[in-house]
Amino acid sequence: MVCALFADSGADTVVRTAHQRFIPQDEHGDLPFVPFETLAQSHPSHEYEVFVALEHARQNTVRAEIAATAKQQGYRLASYVSPSAQLGARVVIGEHCLVLEGVTAQYDVQFGDNVIVGARCFFGQGTEVGENAYFGSAVFVDRYAKIGHHCTIGSQVRIAESVEVPAWSYLKAFEDVRSSLTEPVFIHEALRASACIVDRRLAAENAGM
């Protein structure tokens, strides 16, 4: 989908990349796969930009880690904003964001880096969204709400005016949040660890769940 979006926007999308162990052996798409480990050799960072087309694995840390690695290698991180998105005055969209069709962001909305916004989401004026956040489709965020970093907001969640959603929160689809959350719905600390494979059952036991 992301390849198609960038192509429709006029970008010259030339290659897909993934870590070698994740490249399917029988893949025959329109664009070839290049191992991420050797990407800089075949596609130098001064000639190409990178977009990390992942969603919210490990509360968005996976996408953030790969983006950081690409940036360390000298790549610029691409963004895509749908031409049908309606952006008010003083809206700020950070680096490496994806804003899909029909999104509305009113006056003075602020999005951090590495944010993915699903189709038909609404953000009232003065809303602040931290980095590495993810929104499913048709989320409604009323004005002056504050969404912390590494939050995952499911489709059709409704967040009331001036509500604060702490960092690392996970809101399931169709939730209705009418007052600020005093504690985020944490994923276990171990699941946020960088570049780790974690047994979720063990994490749950350690958390006393």
N, C-alpha and C positions, 0 to 999 in steps of 0.2 A: 504494500500500500504506500509506504513512504517513498519508494522509488518512483511510483506513478505520480505522486503529488509533486515531487521535485521536477520530474520531467514535464508535467503540465505547467509548472511555473516558469519553464524556460531554462532550467538548470541542465547542464550536461552530465547526467548521472552515468558513470563509466564502469563502476565495479561494486560488487558486494564484498563484505569482509566479515570474517568470524574467526575466533580462535580455531586452530587446526582441528582440535578434537571435536568441534561442533559442526564442521562442514560435512554435510551428507555426501556419501560416496556416489549416489545416483542422482545428484542434483543437475538439472538441465534447464535452468531458467534463462531469461533473456540476457541477463548480465552474469559474467563469470564470478566465481568466488576466489578471493585471494586471502591466504592466511593472514590474520591480524599481526602475527609475529613477524612477518616479512613485508608488511604493507609499505613501510617507509622506503624499502629498497626498490620496489616496483612503481610506487606512486609517491614521489617525494612531497614532503609537507609544504614546500614553497609553491607547489603547483596545484594542490588539491585541498578541499575541505572535507570534513568528516561529520556525519550525523549518526549517532548511536540509536538505532531503531529498536530499543527495548522498552518495555512498559514499567511495571513496578515490582520487579523481583527484589526480595529482601528489602522491602520498604524503600525502593528506589536507589539503594546503595550500589547495586550492580551497574546500573547505567552511569551513575556518577563516577564510579571507579574507572570504567572504560573511557569515559570522556576525559577524565583527568590524565590518564595514560596517553591518550591521543594528543592532548594539549602539551604534555611534557615533551612529546616527540616533535613538536613544532606545528601541528595542524591547527588551523582555525576550525571552530565548531560551527556548523551550519544551523540555521533556524528555518522554520517554515511557518508562515501565517497565511491562512486561507484568505483569498480575495473577498470571500463573503463575510469575513469577520468584521464586526462593527466596533471600531476602537475610538473612544472619545478623546478629547484633548488631554494632554499630559499623561497618557497611558504609557507606562514603561514596561517593555518586555526584555527580559534578560537574555544572556547568551544561551544558545543551544536549546531553544524552546520549540514546541510543536503546538500550534493553535489551529484546531480543525474548523470545519464549516459551521457557519451560523452562530459563532461565539459573539457575545456582546460584553464589552468591558467599558463601563462608563468613566466619566471624568476622574483622573488622578488614580486609577488602579495601577498597582505596582506588582509585577511578576518577577521573582528571582530567576537565577540561572537554572537550567535543566528542568524546566517545568513542561509537563504534557497536559493539554487541555482538550478534552473530548468535545464532540460536536454539540452545539446548541447550549453550551453553558452560559450562565449569566453572572456577571460580577458587578455589584452596585458600586457607586462612586466611593472612592477612598479605600477600597478593599486592598489589603496587603497580603501577598502570597510569598512565602519563603521559598528558598531554593530546593530543588529536588522533589517537588510536589507532583502529584498525579491526580487528575480529575477524570472520572468517567463521563459519560454523556449526560446532557441535560441537568447538570448540577446548578442549583440556584444559591448564590451567595449574596446576601443583602448588604447594603452599604456599610462601610467602616468595619466590616469583619476582618479578623486577622487569622490567617492560616499559617501555622508554623512550618519549618523546614521538614522535609522527609515525611510529609503527610500523604496518605492515600485516601481519596474521597471517592466512594463508589457512585455509580450512576444514579441520578435523580435524588441525590441527597439535597436537603434544604437546610441552609444555615441562616439563622435570623440576624437582624441588624446588630452590629457591634459585638457579636459573639467572637470569642477567642478560642481557637482550636490549637492546643499545644503541639509542639514538635513531636514527630514520631507517632501521631495519632492515625488510627485506621477506622474509617467510618464506612459501615456496610451500606450497600445500595438501599435506597428508599428511607434512610434514617431522616428524622426531623429534629434538628438541633436548635433548641430555642433559648438556651442559656450557655454561658461559657463553661467549658469543661475544666474542672479543677485539676484533673490528672488525665494525661493522654492515655489512649488505649494502646499501651506499649506492646510492641513485639519484644521478646526477651532480648536482653543486652547482648547475649552471645550471637543472636541472629543478625545483629548490626555489624559484627566484626568484619573487618576488611579481608577479602580474599580467603574466606574460610568455608569449609563444608561442615555444616552443623546438623547433628541428629536432633530434629525438632522434638522428638519424644523426650530426650534427655533435657533439653532446654525447658520443657514444660515441667518436668519433675523438679528441676532446680528452682523454678519460680514458684513452686508449691501449688501448682495448678492441678 
